[in-house]
Amino acid sequence: MADRHDDDGGVNVVLHGLPGHPLHPPITDLVIGSYGFATLAATADVLEVSDNAATHGWWLAMFAGLLFTVPAAGTGLADWLRIPSGTPLWRTATSHMIAMLVASAVFLATLLVGKESFDEGNISAGPYVLTLIGFGILSLGGFLGGSIVFVHGMRVLNLVDLPARQAATPMPTPQKEEAEGS
């Protein structure tokens, strides 16, 4: 991993976050939540649990997911660039990135194809199927992202004995900076 104390300190914090508090994972929660809600709203419309409101919720959630994808992809790319290429972690992270890019492309296509459904207040089969496909690919990408953290341990500091107050603070501590650099 590259040294956290590069000359681009301000850019480092904006793209990577602080030791123990990376930016990419919480931004991905916004993306996954938006697309998850879009899938739920689309299903509610298709099952006729709700009509016009579910279609509008689906459309807005799809749009929000695409907006949140931009910072998620940027911070993810910044983290990916720090991984030594050819390593098992790099292969998992690359697979994660590909899955998320494909999911984003499917969701963008869904939004474009689904414009007529939005206008009519009723989701047709094509946009609904694309929503389900996108969510399936997104779920695979999320699973791979979990592997990056929970299996490979990327950005995990493993400071189990650090006092709770120091662990919870977003401010860098010598222990966090040392653990991040290892």
ChimeraX commands (.cxc) that place a marker at each C-alpha (Angstrom):
marker #1 position 0.00,0.00,0.00 radius 0.5
marker #1 position 1.20,3.51,-0.72 radius 0.5
marker #1 position 2.33,5.78,2.09 radius 0.5
marker #1 position -0.56,7.76,3.59 radius 0.5
marker #1 position 1.77,10.71,4.08 radius 0.5
marker #1 position 2.19,11.57,0.41 radius 0.5
marker #1 position 2.60,15.20,-0.65 radius 0.5
marker #1 position -1.09,15.25,-1.66 radius 0.5
marker #1 position -2.31,15.18,1.98 radius 0.5
marker #1 position -5.50,17.17,1.34 radius 0.5
marker #1 position -6.40,15.14,-1.72 radius 0.5
marker #1 position -5.62,11.98,0.24 radius 0.5
marker #1 position -8.23,12.81,2.86 radius 0.5
marker #1 position -10.84,13.81,0.26 radius 0.5
marker #1 position -10.41,10.60,-1.76 radius 0.5
marker #1 position -9.51,8.09,0.93 radius 0.5
marker #1 position -10.77,9.43,4.25 radius 0.5
marker #1 position -8.85,9.17,7.49 radius 0.5
marker #1 position -7.17,6.13,9.03 radius 0.5
marker #1 position -9.92,3.83,10.27 radius 0.5
marker #1 position -12.59,5.96,8.56 radius 0.5
marker #1 position -12.42,5.36,4.78 radius 0.5
marker #1 position -14.85,7.31,2.58 radius 0.5
marker #1 position -15.73,4.70,-0.03 radius 0.5
marker #1 position -17.82,2.30,2.13 radius 0.5
marker #1 position -20.30,4.85,3.52 radius 0.5
marker #1 position -20.83,6.37,0.08 radius 0.5
marker #1 position -21.56,2.91,-1.32 radius 0.5
marker #1 position -24.27,2.56,1.32 radius 0.5
marker #1 position -26.06,5.49,-0.35 radius 0.5
marker #1 position -25.79,3.80,-3.74 radius 0.5
marker #1 position -26.96,0.39,-2.51 radius 0.5
marker #1 position -29.78,1.95,-0.49 radius 0.5
marker #1 position -31.01,3.97,-3.46 radius 0.5
marker #1 position -31.01,1.01,-5.83 radius 0.5
marker #1 position -32.45,-1.26,-3.16 radius 0.5
marker #1 position -35.36,1.14,-2.68 radius 0.5
marker #1 position -35.77,1.45,-6.45 radius 0.5
marker #1 position -36.07,-2.33,-6.71 radius 0.5
marker #1 position -38.60,-2.42,-3.88 radius 0.5
marker #1 position -40.65,0.42,-5.39 radius 0.5
marker #1 position -40.60,-1.21,-8.83 radius 0.5
marker #1 position -41.79,-4.48,-7.32 radius 0.5
marker #1 position -44.57,-2.64,-5.45 radius 0.5
marker #1 position -45.69,-1.13,-8.74 radius 0.5
marker #1 position -45.56,-4.43,-10.65 radius 0.5
marker #1 position -47.50,-6.22,-7.89 radius 0.5
marker #1 position -49.99,-3.33,-7.91 radius 0.5
marker #1 position -49.40,-2.60,-4.23 radius 0.5
marker #1 position -48.93,1.00,-5.27 radius 0.5
marker #1 position -49.23,2.57,-8.66 radius 0.5
marker #1 position -48.14,6.06,-9.54 radius 0.5
marker #1 position -46.30,6.79,-6.27 radius 0.5
marker #1 position -44.19,3.61,-6.52 radius 0.5
marker #1 position -43.25,4.41,-10.11 radius 0.5
marker #1 position -42.17,7.91,-9.14 radius 0.5
marker #1 position -40.26,6.56,-6.13 radius 0.5
marker #1 position -38.52,4.05,-8.41 radius 0.5
marker #1 position -37.53,6.78,-10.86 radius 0.5
marker #1 position -36.23,9.15,-8.18 radius 0.5
marker #1 position -34.30,6.38,-6.42 radius 0.5
marker #1 position -32.71,5.28,-9.71 radius 0.5
marker #1 position -31.68,8.86,-10.40 radius 0.5
marker #1 position -30.29,9.29,-6.85 radius 0.5
marker #1 position -28.38,6.01,-7.16 radius 0.5
marker #1 position -26.70,7.23,-10.34 radius 0.5
marker #1 position -25.79,10.54,-8.67 radius 0.5
marker #1 position -24.30,8.75,-5.63 radius 0.5
marker #1 position -22.41,6.40,-7.97 radius 0.5
marker #1 position -20.11,9.23,-9.06 radius 0.5
marker #1 position -18.42,9.85,-5.67 radius 0.5
marker #1 position -18.57,6.12,-4.85 radius 0.5
marker #1 position -16.73,5.27,-8.06 radius 0.5
marker #1 position -14.21,8.07,-7.55 radius 0.5
marker #1 position -13.30,7.07,-4.00 radius 0.5
marker #1 position -13.31,3.37,-4.97 radius 0.5
marker #1 position -10.94,4.05,-7.86 radius 0.5
marker #1 position -8.65,6.02,-5.55 radius 0.5
marker #1 position -8.52,3.05,-3.15 radius 0.5
marker #1 position -8.07,0.55,-6.00 radius 0.5
marker #1 position -5.08,2.49,-7.36 radius 0.5
marker #1 position -3.27,1.88,-4.06 radius 0.5
marker #1 position -3.54,-1.91,-4.29 radius 0.5
marker #1 position -0.47,-3.69,-5.67 radius 0.5
marker #1 position -1.52,-5.13,-9.05 radius 0.5
marker #1 position -1.65,-8.86,-9.55 radius 0.5
marker #1 position -2.29,-9.64,-5.88 radius 0.5
marker #1 position -5.32,-11.63,-4.71 radius 0.5
marker #1 position -6.70,-8.42,-3.16 radius 0.5
marker #1 position -6.25,-6.61,-6.49 radius 0.5
marker #1 position -8.08,-9.39,-8.35 radius 0.5
marker #1 position -10.99,-9.27,-5.91 radius 0.5
marker #1 position -11.09,-5.46,-6.02 radius 0.5
marker #1 position -10.95,-5.47,-9.82 radius 0.5
marker #1 position -13.84,-7.96,-9.97 radius 0.5
marker #1 position -15.76,-5.73,-7.54 radius 0.5
marker #1 position -15.09,-2.67,-9.69 radius 0.5
marker #1 position -16.16,-4.43,-12.90 radius 0.5
marker #1 position -19.38,-5.68,-11.29 radius 0.5
marker #1 position -20.21,-2.22,-9.98 radius 0.5
marker #1 position -19.49,-0.57,-13.34 radius 0.5
marker #1 position -21.70,-3.10,-15.13 radius 0.5
marker #1 position -24.46,-2.59,-12.55 radius 0.5
marker #1 position -24.18,1.19,-13.01 radius 0.5
marker #1 position -24.45,0.79,-16.80 radius 0.5
marker #1 position -27.54,-1.41,-16.39 radius 0.5
marker #1 position -29.12,1.13,-14.03 radius 0.5
marker #1 position -28.36,3.97,-16.44 radius 0.5
marker #1 position -29.94,1.97,-19.28 radius 0.5
marker #1 position -32.91,1.26,-17.00 radius 0.5
marker #1 position -33.38,4.94,-16.30 radius 0.5
marker #1 position -33.26,5.78,-20.00 radius 0.5
marker #1 position -35.50,2.90,-21.10 radius 0.5
marker #1 position -37.84,3.53,-18.17 radius 0.5
marker #1 position -38.55,7.19,-18.91 radius 0.5
marker #1 position -41.79,6.28,-20.64 radius 0.5
marker #1 position -42.81,4.13,-17.66 radius 0.5
marker #1 position -42.15,7.08,-15.37 radius 0.5
marker #1 position -44.20,9.39,-17.58 radius 0.5
marker #1 position -47.10,6.90,-17.62 radius 0.5
marker #1 position -46.86,6.16,-13.89 radius 0.5
marker #1 position -46.59,2.43,-14.49 radius 0.5
marker #1 position -43.41,0.36,-14.80 radius 0.5
marker #1 position -43.42,-1.86,-17.86 radius 0.5
marker #1 position -41.73,-5.28,-18.08 radius 0.5
marker #1 position -38.49,-4.11,-19.72 radius 0.5
marker #1 position -37.48,-1.53,-17.12 radius 0.5
marker #1 position -38.56,-3.87,-14.31 radius 0.5
marker #1 position -36.43,-6.73,-15.61 radius 0.5
marker #1 position -33.48,-4.36,-16.05 radius 0.5
marker #1 position -33.97,-3.15,-12.48 radius 0.5
marker #1 position -33.83,-6.74,-11.21 radius 0.5
marker #1 position -30.76,-7.53,-13.32 radius 0.5
marker #1 position -29.02,-4.38,-12.13 radius 0.5
marker #1 position -29.82,-5.19,-8.51 radius 0.5
marker #1 position -28.52,-8.74,-8.94 radius 0.5
marker #1 position -25.22,-7.47,-10.36 radius 0.5
marker #1 position -25.06,-4.80,-7.65 radius 0.5
marker #1 position -25.52,-7.52,-5.02 radius 0.5
marker #1 position -22.64,-9.52,-6.51 radius 0.5
marker #1 position -20.48,-6.38,-6.49 radius 0.5
marker #1 position -21.44,-5.68,-2.88 radius 0.5
marker #1 position -20.54,-9.25,-1.92 radius 0.5
marker #1 position -17.12,-8.81,-3.53 radius 0.5
marker #1 position -16.72,-5.45,-1.77 radius 0.5
marker #1 position -17.41,-7.20,1.52 radius 0.5
marker #1 position -14.68,-9.71,0.67 radius 0.5
marker #1 position -12.23,-6.85,0.17 radius 0.5
marker #1 position -12.85,-5.68,3.74 radius 0.5
marker #1 position -13.80,-8.79,5.69 radius 0.5
marker #1 position -11.62,-11.39,3.97 radius 0.5
marker #1 position -8.65,-9.41,2.66 radius 0.5
marker #1 position -8.83,-6.85,5.49 radius 0.5
marker #1 position -8.27,-3.75,3.34 radius 0.5
marker #1 position -8.43,-0.53,5.38 radius 0.5
marker #1 position -9.18,-2.52,8.55 radius 0.5
marker #1 position -6.94,-1.32,11.36 radius 0.5
marker #1 position -7.61,-4.21,13.77 radius 0.5
marker #1 position -6.97,-2.10,16.89 radius 0.5
marker #1 position -9.22,-4.17,19.15 radius 0.5
marker #1 position -7.72,-2.76,22.35 radius 0.5
marker #1 position -7.83,0.90,21.31 radius 0.5
marker #1 position -9.99,2.82,23.82 radius 0.5
marker #1 position -13.53,3.41,22.54 radius 0.5
marker #1 position -13.20,7.21,22.49 radius 0.5
marker #1 position -10.06,7.03,20.32 radius 0.5
marker #1 position -11.59,4.36,18.08 radius 0.5
marker #1 position -14.75,6.41,17.48 radius 0.5
marker #1 position -13.06,9.72,16.75 radius 0.5
marker #1 position -12.54,10.46,13.06 radius 0.5
marker #1 position -9.33,12.30,13.94 radius 0.5
marker #1 position -6.08,10.51,13.17 radius 0.5
marker #1 position -4.23,9.11,16.16 radius 0.5
marker #1 position -0.68,7.77,16.14 radius 0.5
marker #1 position -2.03,4.24,16.63 radius 0.5
marker #1 position -4.42,4.56,13.66 radius 0.5
marker #1 position -1.78,6.08,11.40 radius 0.5
marker #1 position 0.69,3.33,12.31 radius 0.5
marker #1 position -1.90,0.59,11.73 radius 0.5
marker #1 position -2.97,2.14,8.41 radius 0.5
marker #1 position 0.62,2.18,7.18 radius 0.5
marker #1 position 1.24,-1.49,7.90 radius 0.5
marker link #1:1,2 radius 0.2
marker link #1:2,3 radius 0.2
marker link #1:3,4 radius 0.2
marker link #1:4,5 radius 0.2
marker link #1:5,6 radius 0.2
marker link #1:6,7 radius 0.2
marker link #1:7,8 radius 0.2
marker link #1:8,9 radius 0.2
marker link #1:9,10 radius 0.2
marker link #1:10,11 radius 0.2
marker link #1:11,12 radius 0.2
marker link #1:12,13 radius 0.2
marker link #1:13,14 radius 0.2
marker link #1:14,15 radius 0.2
marker link #1:15,16 radius 0.2
marker link #1:16,17 radius 0.2
marker link #1:17,18 radius 0.2
marker link #1:18,19 radius 0.2
marker link #1:19,20 radius 0.2
marker link #1:20,21 radius 0.2
marker link #1:21,22 radius 0.2
marker link #1:22,23 radius 0.2
marker link #1:23,24 radius 0.2
marker link #1:24,25 radius 0.2
marker link #1:25,26 radius 0.2
marker link #1:26,27 radius 0.2
marker link #1:27,28 radius 0.2
marker link #1:28,29 radius 0.2
marker link #1:29,30 radius 0.2
marker link #1:30,31 radius 0.2
marker link #1:31,32 radius 0.2
marker link #1:32,33 radius 0.2
marker link #1:33,34 radius 0.2
marker link #1:34,35 radius 0.2
marker link #1:35,36 radius 0.2
marker link #1:36,37 radius 0.2
marker link #1:37,38 radius 0.2
marker link #1:38,39 radius 0.2
marker link #1:39,40 radius 0.2
marker link #1:40,41 radius 0.2
marker link #1:41,42 radius 0.2
marker link #1:42,43 radius 0.2
marker link #1:43,44 radius 0.2
marker link #1:44,45 radius 0.2
marker link #1:45,46 radius 0.2
marker link #1:46,47 radius 0.2
marker link #1:47,48 radius 0.2
marker link #1:48,49 radius 0.2
marker link #1:49,50 radius 0.2
marker link #1:50,51 radius 0.2
marker link #1:51,52 radius 0.2
marker link #1:52,53 radius 0.2
marker link #1:53,54 radius 0.2
marker link #1:54,55 radius 0.2
marker link #1:55,56 radius 0.2
marker link #1:56,57 radius 0.2
marker link #1:57,58 radius 0.2
marker link #1:58,59 radius 0.2
marker link #1:59,60 radius 0.2
marker link #1:60,61 radius 0.2
marker link #1:61,62 radius 0.2
marker link #1:62,63 radius 0.2
marker link #1:63,64 radius 0.2
marker link #1:64,65 radius 0.2
marker link #1:65,66 radius 0.2
marker link #1:66,67 radius 0.2
marker link #1:67,68 radius 0.2
marker link #1:68,69 radius 0.2
marker link #1:69,70 radius 0.2
marker link #1:70,71 radius 0.2
marker link #1:71,72 radius 0.2
marker link #1:72,73 radius 0.2
marker link #1:73,74 radius 0.2
marker link #1:74,75 radius 0.2
marker link #1:75,76 radius 0.2
marker link #1:76,77 radius 0.2
marker link #1:77,78 radius 0.2
marker link #1:78,79 radius 0.2
marker link #1:79,80 radius 0.2
marker link #1:80,81 radius 0.2
marker link #1:81,82 radius 0.2
marker link #1:82,83 radius 0.2
marker link #1:83,84 radius 0.2
marker link #1:84,85 radius 0.2
marker link #1:85,86 radius 0.2
marker link #1:86,87 radius 0.2
marker link #1:87,88 radius 0.2
marker link #1:88,89 radius 0.2
marker link #1:89,90 radius 0.2
marker link #1:90,91 radius 0.2
marker link #1:91,92 radius 0.2
marker link #1:92,93 radius 0.2
marker link #1:93,94 radius 0.2
marker link #1:94,95 radius 0.2
marker link #1:95,96 radius 0.2
marker link #1:96,97 radius 0.2
marker link #1:97,98 radius 0.2
marker link #1:98,99 radius 0.2
marker link #1:99,100 radius 0.2
marker link #1:100,101 radius 0.2
marker link #1:101,102 radius 0.2
marker link #1:102,103 radius 0.2
marker link #1:103,104 radius 0.2
marker link #1:104,105 radius 0.2
marker link #1:105,106 radius 0.2
marker link #1:106,107 radius 0.2
marker link #1:107,108 radius 0.2
marker link #1:108,109 radius 0.2
marker link #1:109,110 radius 0.2
marker link #1:110,111 radius 0.2
marker link #1:111,112 radius 0.2
marker link #1:112,113 radius 0.2
marker link #1:113,114 radius 0.2
marker link #1:114,115 radius 0.2
marker link #1:115,116 radius 0.2
marker link #1:116,117 radius 0.2
marker link #1:117,118 radius 0.2
marker link #1:118,119 radius 0.2
marker link #1:119,120 radius 0.2
marker link #1:120,121 radius 0.2
marker link #1:121,122 radius 0.2
marker link #1:122,123 radius 0.2
marker link #1:123,124 radius 0.2
marker link #1:124,125 radius 0.2
marker link #1:125,126 radius 0.2
marker link #1:126,127 radius 0.2
marker link #1:127,128 radius 0.2
marker link #1:128,129 radius 0.2
marker link #1:129,130 radius 0.2
marker link #1:130,131 radius 0.2
marker link #1:131,132 radius 0.2
marker link #1:132,133 radius 0.2
marker link #1:133,134 radius 0.2
marker link #1:134,135 radius 0.2
marker link #1:135,136 radius 0.2
marker link #1:136,137 radius 0.2
marker link #1:137,138 radius 0.2
marker link #1:138,139 radius 0.2
marker link #1:139,140 radius 0.2
marker link #1:140,141 radius 0.2
marker link #1:141,142 radius 0.2
marker link #1:142,143 radius 0.2
marker link #1:143,144 radius 0.2
marker link #1:144,145 radius 0.2
marker link #1:145,146 radius 0.2
marker link #1:146,147 radius 0.2
marker link #1:147,148 radius 0.2
marker link #1:148,149 radius 0.2
marker link #1:149,150 radius 0.2
marker link #1:150,151 radius 0.2
marker link #1:151,152 radius 0.2
marker link #1:152,153 radius 0.2
marker link #1:153,154 radius 0.2
marker link #1:154,155 radius 0.2
marker link #1:155,156 radius 0.2
marker link #1:156,157 radius 0.2
marker link #1:157,158 radius 0.2
marker link #1:158,159 radius 0.2
marker link #1:159,160 radius 0.2
marker link #1:160,161 radius 0.2
marker link #1:161,162 radius 0.2
marker link #1:162,163 radius 0.2
marker link #1:163,164 radius 0.2
marker link #1:164,165 radius 0.2
marker link #1:165,166 radius 0.2
marker link #1:166,167 radius 0.2
marker link #1:167,168 radius 0.2
marker link #1:168,169 radius 0.2
marker link #1:169,170 radius 0.2
marker link #1:170,171 radius 0.2
marker link #1:171,172 radius 0.2
marker link #1:172,173 radius 0.2
marker link #1:173,174 radius 0.2
marker link #1:174,175 radius 0.2
marker link #1:175,176 radius 0.2
marker link #1:176,177 radius 0.2
marker link #1:177,178 radius 0.2
marker link #1:178,179 radius 0.2
marker link #1:179,180 radius 0.2
marker link #1:180,181 radius 0.2
marker link #1:181,182 radius 0.2
view
